Amino acid sequence: MKKFWKNASFRLKAGLIITLFFLVLGFIIYFIPHADPFPNNIRFKNLPPSKEHFFGTTSQGQDIFWLLIEAIHNSLLIGFIVALIGTVVGVLVGLTSGFVGGALDRILMLVTDTFVVIPSLPVLILMTSLMKGNGTVFLLALVLAAFAWAWPSRQIRSMALSMKERDFIHTAWFSGEGTIQTVVTEILPFALTWSLSNFMNATLNAIASESSLAVLGLSPGNLVSLGNMIQWARNYNAIMMGRWNWILPPILSTVVLFIGLFMLITGYNDYMSTKRGR
């Protein structure tokens, strides 16, 4: 760990610190016992920041601080679920397609290319509209994950095609290893570093997609997320009323979270490139 921290660039360190900060907010502070912030009209409305309500309350009587904590939790959870499904499915499809080849390769790539060329936004709009505002975190994550595996599958297939011709793969075959065993023991370890980078990138893209849908008013209305917090503040004219303690926290959190994840991804890629160069 000391060696990693010593060799890590400022970008990687900053991205790691920012990401860890949001993980603490979303998965540690979130579990501190507190009242549900989502219900309306159970607190005084439009309260300024105070010891009882760190960021004050909304015009609906919602505690802005705890609403923000729950939004960070749900947005990160959506990002992680989408990234996990997209990365796992993409790696499995890509490795299978590239290593097995033949008719199976052509079929899998036909399906993959179909998902690559289909414009995702209209389909996402349609699918979220069918939820009728009652979607859950997991359901929305599944919708976003439907388009998160295609590009990773394409990329990992190229890696598999390159590696299957190397000498150690032929040695594994001659030693009696089957296709599945060769893929798991010989090729998959080389894909793990790439998979981690793709996981972080997919997390960023998933959070951005959900936020975009929310700002368009298409995210489930019962889901507390960073995008929905911004949308609710817009709907209730927080800017016109000068309620900056309501509109700024979700906007700043979204911006800083995106910057942190971007710095983490690019810093990690640079770190691995430097490490391989050595």
GUKOL-744083 format. One record per atom (N, C-alpha, C): x, y, z negated. Coordinates in pm, whole numbers, plus 50000, padded with zeros to 5 digits. Each point is the difference from the previous one (the first is absolute). Example, Ala and Ser with C-alpha at 12.3 -4.5 7.8 and 13.67 -1.06 7.14 Angstrom:
<sites>
513194943149220/499115011950000/500905012050000/499655010550072/500825011949994/499235010949927/
</sites>
This chain:
<sites>
500844988050000/499165012050000/500885012650000/501094999749921/500915011349995/500655002250137/500354989050066/500625000950132/499025005750102/498754995649990/498975005250091/499815014949979/499895004349875/499775014249972/501195008450043/501204994649986/501215007350038/500075002050151/499614989750075/500105000550146/498775006150067/498915001649924/498785005550058/500165014850030/499395004450109/500045014150037/499045008049914/500135013350006/499085008649926/498574997850044/499804997950130/498654997850054/499384987549939/500774989349992/499474987649944/499715001649851/500885006549927/499785002149856/498765008649976/499895010950075/498845008849983/498714992850035/500004992650110/498814992550039/499624989549897/501004993449943/499744989849899/499435006249873/500535011449959/499515006649878/498575004950020/499715006250113/498655005050027/499014988550005/500374989250069/499104988450013/499754993649863/501044998749919/499844994449866/499115008849914/500115013150016/499155009349925/498534997550031/499674998450128/498614997450036/499554986149959/500914990549999/499664986649952/499665000349851/500745008149925/499705001549856/498625006349981/499715010450079/498695006449990/498894990450038/500194992650109/498934991750053/499824986649932/501054994949935/499894986549945/500414998849853/500355011049937/500265000049856/499085010149931/500105012750040/499125010349943/498544996450027/499744994150116/498634996350038/499344990949897/500794991449935/499434990249907/499915005249856/500405012649978/499765006049869/498495001849983/499444995649889/498545001049983/499505014350018/498995001550082/499405013250025/498604997950056/499205010549992/498644999350053/500044999950152/499044993350060/499894999550146/499815014350052/500915005050085/499895014050045/499035001950116/499534989250061/499215001550123/498565004849978/499284995349896/498595004349983/499865015149988/498935005350055/499745014449997/499255004049874/500145012949968/499165006749899/500064993649861/501164994549964/500144995049863/500975008849920/500565010150066/500895009649935/499575014050043/500545010149932/499745013750042/500655002350136/499345008050083/500465002350136/500985011850008/500914999250097/500925010950034/500835004749881/500414990649916/500855003749887/501425002550049/500705009849943/501405002450038/500904989349936/501254999150041/500924990349938/500125002349850/500034989049924/500085000849854/500614987049948/500154999049868/500544987849940/499064988250021/498705002650001/499034989350020/499934995750146/500125009750091/499934997250143/501195007150065/501064992550026/501275005950042/499875008650125/499184995950095/499785007850122/498615006150006/499284999649889/498655005349999/498994989950053/498815004850032/498954991450053/499475005850131/499334991650077/499445004250128/498645006749979/499425004550108/498655005949993/498964989349972/500394987250002/499104989049966/500284994649861/500915006449927/500324995749865/500954988249994/500814997850102/500964988950001/501365004849954/500674991749920/501335003349951/500994998650116/500625011050041/500855000050120/501264991649979/500595000749880/501254992649977/499784985050014/499004994749932/499764985550005/499444995850136/499305009350064/499554997250137/501214998550092/501015008549979/501234999350079/500764987149973/500084996049873/500704987649965/499324988050067/498684999749996/499284988950064/500175000650152/500045012050056/500205001450145/501374994950041/501045003449924/501344995050029/500044984849990/499364994649897/499944985349982/499354993350120/498855004950041/499284993750111/500725001750133/500575011850024/500725002350126/501234991050010/500744998849890/501164991150000/499574985550015/498914996349935/499514986250009/499604996750143/499315009250065/499644998050141/501264998450085/500975008949977/501244999250076/500734986949981/500074995149876/500724987549973/499284987950059/498684999949991/499244988750056/500154999550151/499845011550065/500155000550145/501424996150041/501005005249929/501394997050033/500304985149980/499484994249894/500244985949973/499384991250108/498735002650031/499324992050103/500675002150136/500255012550036/500595002950130/501394993950015/500815000849894/501364994850009/500004984850004/499224993549912/499984985449995/499464994250131/498855005250046/499414995050124/500915003050118/500565012050005/500885003650110/501244991250006/500604997249885/501204991649997/499664985650041/498904994749948/499634986350034/499684998550148/499215009350054/499644999350142/501235002150088/500825009849965/501185002950080/501014988850001/500284994349882/500964988949992/499474987850074/498734997149980/499424988350069/500035001850150/499605011850047/499975002650143/501394999450062/500975006649937/501335000550057/500754987049991/499784992549894/500784987749980/499404988150073/498694998950003/499344988550064/499975002050151/499615012150046/499975002950142/498864992950072/500104999450132/499024992750080/498635006350000/498984991450010/498615004650007/499595007349873/500474995149885/499655006549873/500535014349996/501205001950050/500595013450005/499145009350085/499584995250117/499205008450090/498655003449938/499374990549931/498705002649937/500145010149887/500994997949913/500195009049886/500375014150047/500825001050103/500385013250049/498845007050071/499114992150062/498815005950062/499125006449893/499804992849890/499215005449889/500695012149939/501314998949980/500775011049942/499945012550087/500234998350130/499975011550090/498625006350006/498964991949983/498645005349999/499825009749883/500504995949882/499885008749883/500925012150010/501104998750074/500925011250017/499375011050086/499334996050109/499495009950096/498635005549961/499254992749916/498695005249958/500205012549914/499365011250032/500115011949913/499354997249865/500785001249896/499524995949868/498995009649939/500155013150026/499135009849933/498524997950029/499574998750129/498574997750023/499474987449933/500814989349999/499564987649937/499905001849849/500985007149942/499965002549855/498795008649964/499705009750083/498835008549975/498734991650002/499894991050099/498834991450010/499894990849879/501104993749962/499964990349891/499725006749866/500595011749977/499715007049874/498575005349998/499475003450117/498605004550006/499054988749963/500354987850040/499174988449968/499984997049850/501005004849928/500014998149854/498925008449932/499555010650069/498955008849948/500375006249865/501305003349987/500455006949880/500124991449877/499944986750014/500044991249882/501174990250003/501065003450072/501144991050009/500825000049873/500734989149979/500914998849887/501435002150048/500935000849904/501415001550034/500454988450088/499664987849961/500454988250074/499374999550139/498725003450011/499334999650130/500595010350095/500255012149951/500615010250084/501414996050040/500734993649908/501354995450031/499974989450110/499024991249996/499884989750104/499745006450137/499175010350001/499705007050126/501285006250057/500775006649915/501245006350046/501044989550038/500014988649930/500994989550026/499794993350135/498785001150055/499714993750129/500915005450110/500535012349982/500875005950102/501435001749950/500314994349883/501325002349941/501014989050031/499574989150063/500904988650020/500554998950141/499415006950098/500344997750140/501435004650034/500345012549966/501355004850030/501064992249925/499844997149869/500984991549933/500184986550068/498904994350049/500084987150068/500875001050125/499825010650076/500805002250120/501495001249966/500295007649896/501395002449963/500684987449948/499304992549916/500624987949943/500134989250105/499144999950101/500134990450109/501315002350076/500325012750023/501265003050068/501194995049920/499925001349868/501064995049914/500114984950008/498864993350001/499994985450007/500554995150134/499645006750111/500514996050130/501515001350008/500535010249935/501455002050000/500724989549916/499414996949885/500694991249906/499874985250036/498954996350072/499804985850029/501084994450092/500765008650070/501044995550090/501374999549934/500075003649873/501305000249934/500424986049957/501314998649978/500574986849974/499464993649873/499795008049894/499584993849874/498584994550009/499195005350093/498664994550020/500094986450068/500864999050102/500204987150066/500594989849903/500895004549912/500564991149899/498924994749908/499065008949962/498894995849913/499144989650069/499745001950130/499224990150074/500714986650008/501305000450031/500754987650014/500134992649866/499905007649889/500094993649868/498684994049956/498955001550083/498734993549971/498935008949940/500255013149990/498995009049946/498865001950100/498775000149949/498845002350085/499825014850029/499005003050081/499775013950040/499665008949881/499074995349917/499585008149884/501175001949905/500754989549972/501135000949908/501065009450055/500254999550131/501005008850061/499575014549990/498735002650028/499505013749992/500115005449858/499584991949902/499965004649861/501405001549942/500884990550024/501315000049936/501075007550078/499875000850132/501065005850081/499685014050053/498765002350040/499655012850062/499345009649903/499094994949917/499255008849910/500905008349909/501094994549942/500865008549916/500545012350072/500264999050133/500485011650074/498885010350021/498754995549991/498875009050022/499555007049872/500524996049885/499525005649874/500355014849986/501225003750039/500395014049991/499125008750089/499784995350123/499095007250091/498605000549943/499554989149938/498644999349946/499805010349890/501025002149916/499895009849893/499865014050057/500795003150102/499915013150065/498625001750064/499514989650067/498675000750062/498915001549894/500164993449886/499015001049893/499865014549952/501125006749979/499965013949955/499385009050106/500364997750125/499455008150108/498504997650017/499574987449986/498584996850012/499215006149885/500595000649881/499345006549886/499735014750029/501015006850053/499855014150036/498915002050105/500024991650103/499015001350108/498584997249952/499864990149909/498674996649950/499425011449916/500825006049914/499535011249919/499635011850090/500815002250103/499715010950094/498704997450076/499774987650041/498774996550073/498775001949912/500084995449875/498855001549910/499735014749971/501075007849982/499825014349974/499385007050119/500414996150120/499435006050121/498524996950011/499634987549976/498594996250004/499205007649895/500595001749882/499295006849892/499765014750032/501035006750054/499855014150035/498965001950110/499854989850086/498965000450103/498624996349944/499974996549871/498734996349937/499584985850028/500944991250037/499674986350040/500474989449901/500705004149896/500404990449897/498814997549908/499884988049942/498874997249911/499845010649892/498795005149986/499765011049908/500144996549854/499994987049967/500154995949861/501434996549965/500945002450093/501404996649977/500785012549961/500624999649884/500835011249955/501394998250060/500355008350096/501314999450064/500505014350020/501265001450036/500565013350021/499265007250113/499734992750108/499275006150111/498615004349962/499304991649924/498645003549959/499995011749902/501025000949914/500075011549909/500095013150079/500814999850104/500125012050084/498685003050069/499364989650051/498725001750068/498935005449905/499934994649878/499015004849903/500255014649964/501275003749984/500325013949967/499575009350115/500184995450125/499565008050115/498495001150004/499324988849973/498535000150007/499405009549899/500625001149884/499445008549894/500705013749994/500665003850112/500565013550016/500975003949889/500894990749966/500985003049895/500915011550041/500365000750129/500875010750046/499285013549994/498755000450046/499245012549999/499785005149859/499874990849905/499785003949861/501315002749927/501134997950068/501305002149935/500354989449899/499424988050015/500274989249905/501254992450045/501175006349990/501254993950045/500414988149914/499565000149874/500304988549913/499254987550044/499045001550090/499244988650053/500564995350134/500285009250090/500414996350135/501494997250011/500845007049921/501444998350015/500554986649951/499534994749884/500594987349954/499964988650101/498854997150066/500034989150098/500825003250123/500015012750043/500795003650118/501494998749971/500445005849887/501414999249965/500434985649974/499134992349936/500334985949974/500164992350130/499115002550095/500094993150129/501285003850074/500315012950002/501205004750070/501274994349936/500095001049868/501204995249929/500134984850013/498884992949992/500044985450016/500484996250139/499525006950103/500444997250137/501495002950016/500445011349944/501435003550009/500844989549928/499554995749881/500744990049924/500114986850075/498894995350056/500024987450075/500855001250126/499925011550068/500815001950120/501495000049965/500375006949895/501405000249959/500474986249956/499114992649935/500354986549957/500244990950120/499115000850100/500124991550119/501285003350078/500185012950032/501175003850080/501304998049922/499975002949870/501194998049919/500374985349988/499004991549986/500254985649992/500564994750133/499455004650111/500504995750131/501465004350020/500315012449960/501395004750011/500924991949909/499524996949881/500814992149905/500314986250057/498984993450058/500224986750057/500905000650122/499885010650081/500875001550115/501465001749958/500205008149896/501365001949947/500554987149941/499124992749932/500434987549938/500394989750105/499234999250108/500334990650107/501295004150072/500235013350007/501225004850065/501244996549925/499854998449869/501154996249920/500314985250014/
</sites>
